[in-house]
């Protein structure tokens, strides 16, 4: 399993925040059944790591990864949870060293040409572009693609159903990360059918 396989499994990677553990399995099923094969579970809540384990057991065909991997603690929590991949909003020397010690695909974040060049020099061909909209959006990524065409991106941050197509049209974008299919009200109402419909809409974006 490579990060390329994971990122090309669907045009959108849902960026999931699990507040209540009981939501983890039905949410994973709804997203996967809607056509979103790779799920990024952010390590921003106390139950996130446990949610990853439950989702992997319930939907073994899905790629269940962790997001907000920012230090040794979150990195080790991801490994312990059995994450299929890990995503970081940025990178530091500690994370680079840890990434070299594991076979788990790692998607580090970058927002500038210098950061992209640095990560490319460490062998990374796929990066998260974050925060996408705030960091210049699709025009910025298109510009980066000129001198650095060998690096591909999953832009995340402020992207919507309406703006996703302009990113996906770029040669250096393989997928986008988003949260628009994770409507908080629908989740609190446990309306998994509506979440699945939003996921299906996202899985068909071009």
N, C-alpha and C positions, 0 to 999 in steps of 0.2 A: 504493500500500500504506500503510495507516494502522495505528497501534498498536491501534486497535479491531478491525480485521480480524484481526490477529495473535492478540490475546487471546481473541477469540470463536471461534477456529478449533477449540478443544477445551476441555473443562472444566478440564484440568490441563496446566500447563507443567512438563515435567521439568527440574530444575536439575542439570545434568550436570558432573561433574568428570572430565576425561580425564587419566589418569595415563600410559597407553601409547597412542601415536599409532595403533598397529595396531588398537586397539579402536574408533576413531572412526567409521569407515564402517559396520561391522556393527552397532554400537550405534545409530547414526542410523537405519539401515534398520529395525531391530527396533522402535524407538520409533514411527517413522512408520507402519510397517505395522500396528502395534497401535492406531493411531488418534490418536496425539499429534502434532499438526501443527506446533507451535511448540516449538523446542528451545533452551533457554538454556544456553550453554556458559560456565562460569565461568572467568574469566582468573586462575586460582589455580595453574596449573601451567605449566611452560616450553613445553609442546606445545599449549596451548589454542588459540592463534591459528591455528596450522597445522591443527589439528583442524577448526576452523570452515571453512576453505577446502575441505578434503577432504570434509566432510559436505555442503557446498553443491553440490559437483560430483557427488557420488554420489546425493544425494536433492534434486534441484532444486525439487521441488514443496513441500518443507518450508520453514518459516520458521526459519532458523538464526541465532540471535542470540548476543550475548555478555552475560555477567553479571559482577558484581564490577568494574564500570567505576567507578573511584573517583578518577581523576586524568587529566591530559593524556596520559600514557604509555599507559594502558589504553584511553582514548578513541581515540587515534590508531591503536593496534593493532587495535581493532575496525573502524575505517574501512578500514585496509589489508587486513584479512582479508575484507572484503566483507560484514560482518554485516548481516543483514536488520533487526535491531533491537538496542538496547542497554538493559541494566538496571543500575541502581545501587542499592546498599543504602541510600543516603542522598543528600544533594546538598550542593554548595557553590557558591560564586559562579563558580569556574573551570569547573565542569561545566555550569552554566546558560549561561555565555557560549559554550562549545564547542557545546552542543546547538543554539544558535541559528544556528550556522554550517553545519549539515549537514541534509540531508533525511532522514537515517536516523531512524526513530521511536525515541524515547527514553522509557524508563519509569523515572522517578526514585523513590527510596524515601522514605517518611515514616512516622512512628510516633505523631505527636501532632497535635491539632487545629491548633496554630500552624504546624507544618510543612506540613500539608495546605493551610491558607489561603495560606501563602507561595507554594507551588507553583501553586495555582489562580490566584493573581494574575499568575503568569508564563504563564498560558494552558494549563497542564496539566490535562486532564480525566480522565486515567488515571494511577494511581500504584501503586507496589508498597507494600504494607503490610508492614513488616519491622522487627524479627523478630515475626511474627504472634502466636504463642502466648505468647511472653515479654512482648509489649507489650499484653496484655489480650484477645487472641483475638477470637472472633466478637462477644462483648458490646461490646468496645471499638469495633469497626467499626460495629456497629449504632448505637451512641451517636453516633459521628462523622457517620453518615448523617442524623441528625436536622437539625442546623443546616447541613450541607454536602451536600445530596442530589445536587448536580451533579457530584460527583467519584466515579468508579468505581475499584475496586481489584482488584489481584491479590495477595492475602495470601500470604506465603511465610515459612517458618521454623517448624519443628516440627509441620507439618501431616501427618496420616496419612490412609490410606484411610478410617479410621473417623471422623475429625473433618472431612474435606473437605466432606461434605454440609451441615453446619451453617453453613459459610461460604458455600457456593454457594446456600443458601436466602435469603441477604440480598440486598436490592434493589440494594445498591451494590457487589456483588462480581460480576465477569465471569468469573473463573477463579481457580484457586489454583496456587501453585508447590509442587512437592514432589520428594522424592528416594526415596520408598519403593519405586518401581518399578525403582530402580537398585541392586539388591542386589549388594554388592561381591563376594560369593563367586560369584554367577552370572556376573558380568563376568570375574572372574579365571579361571573355568572355561570362559569363552566360550560359555556356554549362552544363545545369542541367542534361541532358541525360548521359553525360560522368561521372558526379559526382554520379549519381544513379548506373551506372555500377561498379564504384569503390566501392560504398557502398555494392552492392550485393556481390562482391568479398570478401570484409571484413566480411560480415555476414556469409559467408560459411567457414571461416578459422577454422581450428581445430588443 
